Amino acid sequence: MKVWQVKELGDPQDVLSITEVEKPEWKENEVLVEVKAVALNFFDILLCQGTYQEKPPLPFTFGSEISGVVLKCSEGSRFKVGQKVMAQPAAPHGGLAEYVSVDESRVYPIPEQMPWDEAAGLFITYHTSYYALFNRANIQKGEVLLVHAGAGGVGSAAIQLGKAAGAYVIATAGGSEKTQICKELGADVVIDYLTEDFVEVVKKETGGKGADVIYDSVGGDVFERSKKCIAFDGRLLVIGFAGGTIPSIATNHVLVKNYSVVGVHWGYFNRLYPEKVIKEHDEIMALYEAGKVKPLLYKHFKFDQVPEALELLGGRKTWGKVVINMESK
Protein backbone atom coordinates (compact mmCIF):
# COMPACT_ATOMS: atom_id res chain seq x y z
CA MET A 1 0.00 0.00 0.00
CA LYS A 2 1.01 3.65 -0.35
CA VAL A 3 1.92 5.71 2.73
CA TRP A 4 3.52 9.06 3.42
CA GLN A 5 6.69 8.49 5.43
CA VAL A 6 9.13 10.66 7.35
CA LYS A 7 12.56 9.03 6.99
CA GLU A 8 14.58 11.92 8.45
CA LEU A 9 13.58 14.92 10.55
CA GLY A 10 13.01 18.33 9.02
CA ASP A 11 10.35 20.53 7.42
CA PRO A 12 7.56 18.44 5.83
CA GLN A 13 8.25 19.55 2.26
CA ASP A 14 11.86 18.40 2.65
CA VAL A 15 11.45 15.07 4.42
CA LEU A 16 8.09 13.60 3.34
CA SER A 17 7.93 10.94 0.63
CA ILE A 18 5.35 8.49 -0.68
CA THR A 19 6.51 4.93 -0.03
CA GLU A 20 5.20 1.44 -0.82
CA VAL A 21 4.93 -0.77 2.28
CA GLU A 22 3.12 -3.94 3.28
CA LYS A 23 -0.47 -3.63 4.43
CA PRO A 24 -0.78 -3.59 8.23
CA GLU A 25 -1.10 -6.93 9.98
CA TRP A 26 -4.40 -7.06 11.89
CA LYS A 27 -4.22 -8.10 15.54
CA GLU A 28 -6.86 -9.19 18.03
CA ASN A 29 -8.77 -6.26 19.59
CA GLU A 30 -7.85 -4.04 16.65
CA VAL A 31 -9.98 -2.74 13.80
CA LEU A 32 -8.59 -2.84 10.26
CA VAL A 33 -9.80 0.22 8.38
CA GLU A 34 -9.65 1.22 4.72
CA VAL A 35 -8.85 4.93 4.98
CA LYS A 36 -11.08 7.37 3.10
CA ALA A 37 -9.99 10.74 4.53
CA VAL A 38 -7.29 12.09 6.86
CA ALA A 39 -7.30 15.38 8.77
CA LEU A 40 -4.01 17.21 9.27
CA ASN A 41 -3.04 19.09 12.43
CA PHE A 42 -0.35 21.62 13.32
CA PHE A 43 1.39 19.08 15.54
CA ASP A 44 1.97 16.92 12.44
CA ILE A 45 4.47 19.57 11.32
CA LEU A 46 6.18 19.42 14.71
CA LEU A 47 6.37 15.61 14.46
CA CYS A 48 8.18 15.95 11.12
CA GLN A 49 10.60 18.47 12.61
CA GLY A 50 11.23 16.38 15.72
CA THR A 51 10.10 19.22 17.99
CA TYR A 52 6.90 17.63 19.30
CA GLN A 53 6.80 16.07 22.79
CA GLU A 54 6.21 12.66 21.21
CA LYS A 55 9.08 11.43 19.06
CA PRO A 56 8.22 8.26 17.10
CA PRO A 57 11.07 6.16 15.71
CA LEU A 58 12.11 6.72 12.10
CA PRO A 59 10.73 6.01 9.59
CA PHE A 60 7.17 6.88 10.60
CA THR A 61 3.80 7.79 9.17
CA PHE A 62 1.66 10.42 10.92
CA GLY A 63 -2.01 11.37 10.67
CA SER A 64 -4.04 11.10 13.88
CA GLU A 65 -7.59 11.58 12.55
CA ILE A 66 -9.09 9.36 9.89
CA SER A 67 -12.42 8.16 8.58
CA GLY A 68 -12.99 4.94 6.70
CA VAL A 69 -14.62 1.54 6.40
CA VAL A 70 -14.12 -1.44 8.74
CA LEU A 71 -12.52 -4.36 6.90
CA LYS A 72 -11.85 -6.64 9.88
CA CYS A 73 -12.53 -6.67 13.61
CA SER A 74 -12.58 -9.09 16.53
CA GLU A 75 -15.45 -11.49 17.14
CA GLY A 76 -17.82 -9.80 19.58
CA SER A 77 -16.54 -6.34 18.67
CA ARG A 78 -18.86 -3.34 18.92
CA PHE A 79 -18.07 -2.79 15.23
CA LYS A 80 -18.91 -4.80 12.13
CA VAL A 81 -17.35 -5.25 8.71
CA GLY A 82 -18.51 -2.54 6.31
CA GLN A 83 -19.33 -0.02 9.05
CA LYS A 84 -18.34 3.64 8.66
CA VAL A 85 -16.03 4.84 11.44
CA MET A 86 -13.57 7.53 12.49
CA ALA A 87 -10.38 6.53 14.28
CA GLN A 88 -7.25 7.84 15.97
CA PRO A 89 -4.16 6.02 14.72
CA ALA A 90 -0.80 7.23 15.94
CA ALA A 91 2.74 7.49 14.62
CA PRO A 92 4.74 5.50 13.70
CA HIS A 93 1.67 3.87 12.07
CA GLY A 94 -0.41 6.97 11.39
CA GLY A 95 -3.35 7.54 9.11
CA LEU A 96 -1.67 8.87 5.95
CA ALA A 97 -1.89 5.38 4.50
CA GLU A 98 -4.37 3.38 2.47
CA TYR A 99 -5.04 1.04 5.40
CA VAL A 100 -4.52 1.21 9.16
CA SER A 101 -5.11 -1.22 12.01
CA VAL A 102 -6.15 0.64 15.16
CA ASP A 103 -6.86 -0.48 18.72
CA GLU A 104 -10.64 -0.76 19.08
CA SER A 105 -10.64 1.73 21.98
CA ARG A 106 -9.56 4.43 19.50
CA VAL A 107 -12.29 3.75 16.93
CA TYR A 108 -15.69 5.44 16.96
CA PRO A 109 -18.90 4.96 14.94
CA ILE A 110 -20.25 7.70 12.69
CA PRO A 111 -23.68 8.21 11.10
CA GLU A 112 -24.12 6.52 7.75
CA GLN A 113 -24.89 9.84 6.04
CA MET A 114 -21.79 11.63 7.39
CA PRO A 115 -19.31 12.57 4.62
CA TRP A 116 -15.78 11.18 4.93
CA ASP A 117 -14.14 14.62 5.09
CA GLU A 118 -16.41 15.88 7.88
CA ALA A 119 -15.85 12.68 9.86
CA ALA A 120 -12.06 12.96 9.58
CA GLY A 121 -12.11 16.64 10.56
CA LEU A 122 -14.40 16.36 13.57
CA PHE A 123 -12.77 14.30 16.26
CA ILE A 124 -10.00 16.32 17.94
CA THR A 125 -11.58 19.77 17.49
CA TYR A 126 -15.08 18.92 18.66
CA HIS A 127 -14.00 16.62 21.48
CA THR A 128 -11.55 19.26 22.73
CA SER A 129 -14.16 22.00 22.63
CA TYR A 130 -16.93 19.81 24.07
CA TYR A 131 -14.72 18.75 26.98
CA ALA A 132 -13.62 22.37 27.52
CA LEU A 133 -17.08 23.92 27.53
CA PHE A 134 -19.26 21.24 29.10
CA ASN A 135 -16.82 19.48 31.43
CA ARG A 136 -14.21 22.04 32.43
CA ALA A 137 -16.26 25.28 32.19
CA ASN A 138 -19.71 23.84 32.94
CA ILE A 139 -21.16 26.43 30.58
CA GLN A 140 -24.78 27.40 31.23
CA LYS A 141 -27.59 28.64 29.03
CA GLY A 142 -27.56 32.43 28.80
CA GLU A 143 -23.89 32.85 29.73
CA VAL A 144 -21.54 34.90 27.55
CA LEU A 145 -18.84 32.90 25.78
CA LEU A 146 -15.85 34.65 24.17
CA VAL A 147 -14.10 32.46 21.59
CA HIS A 148 -10.69 33.55 20.34
CA ALA A 149 -9.55 32.51 16.84
CA GLY A 150 -13.12 31.56 15.98
CA ALA A 151 -12.33 30.58 12.40
CA GLY A 152 -9.78 27.97 13.45
CA GLY A 153 -10.41 24.29 14.05
CA VAL A 154 -11.16 24.28 17.78
CA GLY A 155 -12.52 27.83 17.67
CA SER A 156 -15.13 27.04 15.03
CA ALA A 157 -16.19 23.99 17.04
CA ALA A 158 -16.44 26.10 20.20
CA ILE A 159 -18.73 28.63 18.50
CA GLN A 160 -21.15 25.92 17.39
CA LEU A 161 -21.07 24.05 20.69
CA GLY A 162 -21.52 27.29 22.62
CA LYS A 163 -24.64 28.09 20.60
CA ALA A 164 -25.89 24.53 21.14
CA ALA A 165 -25.51 25.13 24.89
CA GLY A 166 -27.61 28.29 24.65
CA ALA A 167 -24.74 30.71 25.25
CA TYR A 168 -24.40 34.23 23.81
CA VAL A 169 -21.26 33.84 21.67
CA ILE A 170 -18.73 36.55 20.90
CA ALA A 171 -15.92 35.50 18.55
CA THR A 172 -12.65 37.08 17.46
CA ALA A 173 -10.94 36.55 14.10
CA GLY A 174 -8.51 38.40 11.85
CA GLY A 175 -9.73 39.90 8.57
CA SER A 176 -13.02 40.09 6.69
CA GLU A 177 -12.96 36.52 5.37
CA LYS A 178 -12.49 34.92 8.78
CA THR A 179 -14.95 37.22 10.56
CA GLN A 180 -17.58 36.33 7.94
CA ILE A 181 -16.94 32.64 8.65
CA CYS A 182 -17.60 33.24 12.35
CA LYS A 183 -20.89 34.94 11.54
CA GLU A 184 -21.93 32.02 9.35
CA LEU A 185 -21.05 29.63 12.19
CA GLY A 186 -23.60 31.41 14.37
CA ALA A 187 -21.59 33.83 16.52
CA ASP A 188 -23.81 36.62 17.88
CA VAL A 189 -21.01 39.20 17.76
CA VAL A 190 -17.78 38.97 15.74
CA ILE A 191 -14.71 41.13 16.43
CA ASP A 192 -11.97 41.72 13.86
CA TYR A 193 -8.93 41.85 16.12
CA LEU A 194 -6.91 43.50 13.35
CA THR A 195 -9.01 46.66 13.61
CA GLU A 196 -10.94 46.38 16.90
CA ASP A 197 -10.09 46.05 20.59
CA PHE A 198 -11.86 42.91 21.77
CA VAL A 199 -11.66 44.01 25.43
CA GLU A 200 -13.66 47.15 24.75
CA VAL A 201 -16.19 45.37 22.52
CA VAL A 202 -16.81 42.61 25.09
CA LYS A 203 -17.31 45.16 27.87
CA LYS A 204 -19.71 47.15 25.68
CA GLU A 205 -21.71 44.09 24.62
CA THR A 206 -22.05 42.86 28.20
CA GLY A 207 -22.77 46.20 29.88
CA GLY A 208 -19.36 46.11 31.59
CA LYS A 209 -19.91 42.64 33.10
CA GLY A 210 -17.48 40.74 30.86
CA ALA A 211 -17.52 37.22 29.44
CA ASP A 212 -18.47 34.32 31.72
CA VAL A 213 -16.34 31.86 29.76
CA ILE A 214 -13.31 32.72 27.61
CA TYR A 215 -12.00 30.07 25.21
CA ASP A 216 -8.31 30.85 24.55
CA SER A 217 -6.27 28.74 22.17
CA VAL A 218 -3.86 31.61 21.41
CA GLY A 219 -2.10 32.51 24.67
CA GLY A 220 0.42 35.35 24.89
CA ASP A 221 -1.03 38.84 24.78
CA VAL A 222 -4.51 37.51 24.00
CA PHE A 223 -4.54 35.73 27.36
CA GLU A 224 -3.23 38.81 29.17
CA ARG A 225 -5.89 41.06 27.68
CA SER A 226 -8.64 38.47 28.21
CA LYS A 227 -8.18 38.96 31.96
CA LYS A 228 -9.42 42.52 31.47
CA CYS A 229 -12.82 41.42 30.16
CA ILE A 230 -13.63 38.30 32.18
CA ALA A 231 -16.67 38.40 34.41
CA PHE A 232 -16.74 37.88 38.17
CA ASP A 233 -16.91 34.09 38.71
CA GLY A 234 -15.73 33.64 35.11
CA ARG A 235 -13.72 30.75 33.69
CA LEU A 236 -10.70 31.41 31.46
CA LEU A 237 -10.01 28.22 29.50
CA VAL A 238 -6.39 27.53 28.53
CA ILE A 239 -6.62 25.46 25.33
CA GLY A 240 -3.20 26.08 23.80
CA PHE A 241 -0.58 28.60 22.73
CA ALA A 242 -0.94 29.10 18.99
CA GLY A 243 0.45 32.60 19.43
CA GLY A 244 3.79 31.10 20.37
CA THR A 245 4.10 32.64 23.85
CA ILE A 246 3.14 30.95 27.11
CA PRO A 247 1.75 33.56 29.53
CA SER A 248 2.06 33.69 33.30
CA ILE A 249 -0.55 35.03 35.69
CA ALA A 250 -0.65 37.12 38.88
CA THR A 251 -2.76 35.21 41.36
CA ASN A 252 -3.83 38.39 43.15
CA HIS A 253 -5.77 39.32 40.01
CA VAL A 254 -7.47 35.90 40.03
CA LEU A 255 -8.44 36.46 43.65
CA VAL A 256 -9.77 40.00 43.25
CA LYS A 257 -11.96 39.19 40.20
CA ASN A 258 -12.87 35.75 41.59
CA TYR A 259 -12.32 33.92 38.29
CA SER A 260 -10.81 30.54 37.46
CA VAL A 261 -7.99 29.76 35.06
CA VAL A 262 -8.85 26.29 33.80
CA GLY A 263 -6.49 23.94 31.99
CA VAL A 264 -7.91 21.87 29.13
CA HIS A 265 -5.74 18.85 28.28
CA TRP A 266 -8.21 16.71 26.37
CA GLY A 267 -5.54 14.31 25.06
CA TYR A 268 -4.64 13.24 28.60
CA PHE A 269 -8.33 13.01 29.53
CA ASN A 270 -8.76 10.73 26.48
CA ARG A 271 -5.99 8.43 27.69
CA LEU A 272 -7.25 8.31 31.29
CA TYR A 273 -10.98 7.98 30.65
CA PRO A 274 -11.68 6.40 27.24
CA GLU A 275 -15.13 5.29 28.40
CA LYS A 276 -16.07 8.93 29.08
CA VAL A 277 -14.81 9.92 25.64
CA ILE A 278 -17.10 7.30 24.07
CA LYS A 279 -20.04 8.88 25.92
CA GLU A 280 -18.98 12.36 24.79
CA HIS A 281 -18.70 11.06 21.23
CA ASP A 282 -22.29 9.81 21.30
CA GLU A 283 -23.43 13.23 22.52
CA ILE A 284 -21.47 15.04 19.79
CA MET A 285 -22.89 12.71 17.12
CA ALA A 286 -26.40 13.47 18.40
CA LEU A 287 -25.68 17.20 17.98
CA TYR A 288 -24.35 16.52 14.47
CA GLU A 289 -27.45 14.57 13.47
CA ALA A 290 -29.61 17.38 14.90
CA GLY A 291 -27.80 19.85 12.62
CA LYS A 292 -26.32 21.83 15.50
CA VAL A 293 -22.67 21.17 14.61
CA LYS A 294 -20.94 20.77 11.26
CA PRO A 295 -17.15 20.65 10.85
CA LEU A 296 -15.64 23.66 9.12
CA LEU A 297 -13.42 22.47 6.28
CA TYR A 298 -10.84 24.63 4.49
CA LYS A 299 -10.58 22.82 1.18
CA HIS A 300 -10.02 19.35 -0.24
CA PHE A 301 -6.49 18.15 -0.91
CA LYS A 302 -5.45 15.06 -2.81
CA PHE A 303 -3.18 12.39 -1.37
CA ASP A 304 -0.13 13.69 -3.25
CA GLN A 305 -0.72 17.24 -1.95
CA VAL A 306 0.12 16.55 1.71
CA PRO A 307 3.33 18.68 1.77
CA GLU A 308 1.48 21.60 0.13
CA ALA A 309 -1.39 21.30 2.62
CA LEU A 310 1.01 21.25 5.59
CA GLU A 311 2.86 24.31 4.27
CA LEU A 312 -0.41 26.27 4.14
CA LEU A 313 -1.36 25.01 7.60
CA GLY A 314 2.03 25.94 9.04
CA GLY A 315 1.83 29.41 7.49
CA ARG A 316 -1.51 30.11 9.23
CA LYS A 317 -3.11 30.53 5.80
CA THR A 318 -5.98 28.12 6.43
CA TRP A 319 -9.14 28.12 8.50
CA GLY A 320 -11.15 25.26 9.94
CA LYS A 321 -9.71 21.81 9.24
CA VAL A 322 -7.39 20.70 6.45
CA VAL A 323 -8.40 17.27 5.11
CA ILE A 324 -6.77 14.86 2.66
CA ASN A 325 -9.14 12.95 0.39
CA MET A 326 -7.67 9.45 0.08
CA GLU A 327 -10.01 8.58 -2.78
CA SER A 328 -8.16 11.13 -4.97
CA LYS A 329 -4.75 9.48 -5.14
N, C-alpha and C positions, 0 to 999 in steps of 0.2 A: 504494500500500500504506500501511498505518498504521504509524507509528513514534512512539516517545517522543523528544521533542527538548528540548534545553536551548538556549534562545534568548538568555538572559542569565544571568549567574552569581549564585548565591545558594543558599539551602537548597532541597532537592529539591521540597518541597511548594509552594514559591513560584514555582519557575522551570520545572518540567516541564509539558509539554503534549503531547497526542496530535495528530499532524499527518499529513496525507495528502501523500505524496511519490511520485515515480516509482520503480518497481522498479529495483534496482541493475542496471547494465549489466555483463554478464559479460565478463571478459577472459581471454585465454590464460593458462594456468597457475594459474587460479583455479578454485574450486569454488562453484557457485551452490547455496545450501541454502535449503530451506523450513524455517523455524524452528518447532520444536515446544515447546521450553522454554528458559528463560534463567535462569541463576543470578546473584544479586546479590552484591556484595562491598562491604566498608566503603569501599574506595577510590572506588567509584562516587559516594558522597556527597561526597568530597573533589573529584572531578572537577566535580561540579555547583557547588561552592563556589569553584572556581578555586584551591584550596589544594594540589592534588596536584602532584607534580613534572612530570607531563606535562600540557600545557595545549592541548588541541585547539581549533581555530578554531570560533567560533560561526557558525551553530547546529550542534550535534553530537548524535549519538545514542551512548549508552554501552551496556555489556553485553558483558563479555569472555569469557563462557562460555555456549555454546549447545549444544543437540542438535537434530538435524533430519534431513531426507532430501535426498540429492543430486538436484538437478534437471538440472544440466549440469556437465560437466568436460571437460578437454582429451583429445584422442585420445592413447592410450597412458598415461593417468593410472593411478595405483594405486587409484583409486576408480571406481565405475560408477553410472550413473543408477539411482535407487531404493534405494541403499545407505544404511543408518543410520550417522550419524557424530556426533562432537562436534567443535566448532571454537572457535577463539579469534579472533573479530573484534576490532577496536579502534576507538575513537573517532577520527575523527568518524563513522565508519560502523559503529557497534556493533551488538550483537545484539538490542536491544529493538525489533525490526522483524519484519515478516512474512517477509521474505527478506533474505539477506545473500550477498555474493560475497566469498569469503575466499581468500587465497593458499593454494595446496595444502599448503605446508609447515606451515600452522597448522590442518590438518584431520586428524582421527584416526578410525580405524574403531572401532566398538563392537559387542559381541555382539548378535545379532538379538533375543534375549530381554530385553535391558536396557531398563528403562523410561526414558522421555524425561527425567523429573525427576532420576533417579539419574545419568543420563549428563551432564546439564547441571551437576549439583552435584559432580561428581567431580574434574574436571581439575586445577584449581589446588591444592586442598587435598591431594589424594593425591600429586600430583607433587612438591609442596613437601616433604611429609613423607617420601616415599620417598627423594628426593634427600638430605634431611637425615640420615635414619637409616642408609641403606645406602651412600651415597657419602661424605658428610662425616664421619659418626660411625663408620662401619664397625662397626655394632652386631653383637654376637656372641650366639649362643645361650647362655642362662644368665645374661647380664648383667642388671643392674637398670636399668630405664628409668623416669625420673620425667617425667611429662607434665603441664605446667601448663595450666590452662584446658581440661581434657579434654573438656568438652561443646561446645567451639567447633568451627569447621570444621576447621582444621588439627590441633587437639588430638584430636578424635575419630578422624581419619585416623591420627594417630601411635599411638594406643592399639591400633588394629586391626593396623597394620603392625608394631608392636613385638611383638605376640602372634604374628603370622605368622613373625617372625624367631626366635621361641623365647625372647624376653626375659621377665623378671619385671617386670610393669608396675604402677607406682604412679601414680595420677592425682590431681590436685587439681581441685576445682570448688567453686562457691559455692551452698549451699542444698541441700535434700533432693531437689528435682526433678533438678537437674543431677548430683548425686552418683549418683543412681539410674541416670541415663543412662550414666554411666561404667561402672558395674557391668555393665549390660546389654551394653556394648560389649566387655566381657571383661577390664577392669582387675582385677588380683589384689588390690589394696588401693586404696581411694578415701578421700581426705582432704577434709573440708569445711573450706576455709580460713577460713570465717566463724567457726568454733568451735574449730578445731584448729590447732596449730602444725606445719606440714608438715616443718620441720627436725627436730623431735623425733621425729615419726612415722617419717620415713625412716631416721633413725639407729637407732631401735628395731627396725624391720623388717629392717634389714641388719646387725644386731649391731654397730653403730657404724661399719661400713665406708663407708656412703654409696652414692649412686647412681652407676653407671658412666657413664650418659648422662642428661643433663638437657635436656629440650626446652622452651625458654622463648620463648613468643610474647608475653609480658607486659612484661618489662623492669622498670625502676624498682626498687622494694623487693624484688620477687620475685626478680630477678636477684641482688641483694645478698645475700639470705638463702639463695639456692641455693648460693652459694659455701661455706656452712657445712655443707652435707650432700652435697658431691660427693666421690666416691672418689678415692684416689690413682690417677693415670693416667686420670682421668675426662675426659669431653668435655662442655662446657657449650655447647649449641647456641643461637645468637642468631638467632631466627626473625623477631622484630618487637618492636614497642613499644606494644602495645594499651593498656598502663597509662598511656601518655601521657608517660612520663619516660624519657629515654635515660640509662642508667647509665654510669659510668666504672669502671675497675678498677685496683687496685694490683698491679703486676706482681710484686712480691715475694711476694704471696700465691699467684700462679700458680706461681711457682718452688718455693715451699716444699711445696705440695700436689701439684706435678707434674701439673697438669691443663691441658687445652687449652680456650681460648675460641674457638669455631669459628663463623665467619659463614656464614649460609645465604641466599644471594641467588639463588633458583631462577630468577627472571625473567631475570636476566643470563645465567645458565647456558643457559637456553632459547634466548636470542638467539645465543649463541656456538656452541652445539653441538646444533642441531636434530636431527641424526641420532642423538645419544645419547638425546634425549628420546623419539624414536620407539621406541627399544629399551626404555627405561623404561616407556613406555606399554604395550607388549606384555606386559611382566612384570606390570604392575598389572592388566591385563585378565585375565591368567592367574589371578591371585589372586582377582579378582572371580568368575570362572567356577568357581573351586574353593570359593567361599563363605567365603573368609577375610576379605574386605573388603566393606562395603556402606555407601554414603554415608548419613550421618545427615541427615535432612531435617526442618526445623522444621515447616512447614505449606505447603499449596498456596495461592498467590495468583493471582488472575485478572489479565489484561493491564491492566485499568483500575485495579488496586490497587497499582501500582508505588510511588507516593508513600507510601502507608500502609506498605507493606513496608519501604521505606527508613527511614521514621521509627522503626519497631520495631528495625530493625538498628542504626541510629545510637544508639538509647537503650539498647543492650546488653540488650534484652528477648528476644532470640532465642537459640537454640542450633543447632548444626549449620549447615546451609546453607539460605538463603532462595531459593526458586525460583518463577519466574513460569511458569504454564501458558499457553502461547500458544494452545492449542486452546479456551480459555475466554475468548474476547474479548467 
